[in-house]
């Protein structure tokens, strides 16, 4: 891989760490101090994230079309600035309505800057040649929960949650624009400053892939997003319910990031299975990981590790599986459409999961996730059977 491609991937990977940490993962640490100061309920606080994810989902098809029309790099360029603005409003909020307004802006920024927009931008522009770069980028960004949870919790030892939001907002505004500006000036390995040849696209009118495959893929991505959101946001709550201290729970949850990175490193150094087979393997790992979370002692560590590995594969599959099935020509618009329902489902997850946890306990919550994981594995097996010859 050329030096320019390495630099580009590193820049985009670090930008993703900052963007995920400043939006999706930040409430895992800030929710408790926010509730303690404001007296807002857990569903109210996590409901703000649900609201933001819903906004991101609603705008994703429109963003996909804009990316298809060559506006992808410009959209991503300002995602950090907008996210910083939203987070600053959250930190300065004097009432719940202002708090929601901040998360509304954060939702737009999430749609503009997180994986779906990044994968659509790179995939549409470079086709299947982007596969290895996506692995490198997600390898770096896999540290997002570990890095962000550490930095935010560390900040809370010196400042309150409001100041922490303002500090993080300053970091987003200062760094993400610069990282994206630098990255998009560089070419990817092997492109020779020219756009890669278009892969043979499979259109709706001529595709041997039936509509059922699209809907199964949509369902697979949607359930996967619910599982990832439920565990990423509430893993610490689950561990606290198992009588671990807050400090130990954060340490155990921090395994999630490195485990995602480990599986992406394996993807780099060993022969690829192909997206369809990898989807099945990811489904198995996620299901086994969730089952191990219901165990005791060191088995819980193993559960977090295995779940993280499965989720690490899933993150890459969001880019590579649609490319393998549909090709490059309409890739950005297809990814945009595929992003809407998972994001809307993600939007419902923080609020519904918080309500379920408070009403029925973490053990029953994990059992529900296990059932969803088994359904998702079945979908992956069907998708593999129907598309593996393409």
Secondary structure, 3 states (H helix, E strand, C coil): CCHHHHHHHHHHHHHHHHHHHCCCCCHHHHHHHHHHHHCCCHHHHHHHHHHHHHHHHHHHHHHHHHHHHHHHHHHHHCHHHHHHHHHHHHHHCCCHHHHHHHHHHHHHHHHHHCHHHHHHHHHHHHHHHHHHHHHHHHHHHCCHHHHHHHHHHHHHCCCCHHHHHHHHHHHHHHHHHHHHHHHCCCCCCCCCCCCCCCCCCCCCCCCCCCHHHHHHHHHHHHHHHHHHHHHHHHHHHHHHHCCCCHHHHHHHHCHHHHHHHHHHHHHHHCCCCCHHHHHHHHHHHHHHHHHHHCCCCHHHHHHHHHHHHHHHHHHHHHHHHHHHHHCCCCHHHHHHHHHHHHHHHHHHHHHHHHHHHHHHCHHHHHHHHHHHHHHHHHHHHHHHHHHCCC
